[in-house]
Amino acid sequence: MNSTHIAVFAKHENSSKEYLFAVPNDLYNINKGDILLVDTKKGEEIAIATSTIIEGENLDEIALKFGAYLPLKKVKAVLNQRLKEYVERNERERILLQIKELFINSELPF
């Protein structure tokens, strides 16, 4: 009897090849375009989701047809659009504060 598996297709930056990654139950909400931290044979890498969640009993068969090795490597974390916007907003604020501090603390002649 087959059990249901959850996976997502993703590709690494500057690569056109898609890979299939296993998705743990607690990371179920992945959308196309989300930034993923994934396990690879070279260690942890960043990938971009090229599909939404794929769920089914025969994902191992699909993975093998795509040339994947079993067991599939896993998605470890997801940076979805909402979290990405939060990080970008806070990073901008942090950089602006650093620039402001540089000008306040500098002894520029003008």
Beta strands, then each sheet from edge to edge (+ up, - down):
strand 1: 5-11
strand 2: 19-22
strand 3: 35-40
strand 4: 43-49
strand 5: 54-56
strand 6: 75-79
sheet 1: 2+ 1- 4+ 3- 6+
sheet 2: 2+ 1- 5+
end
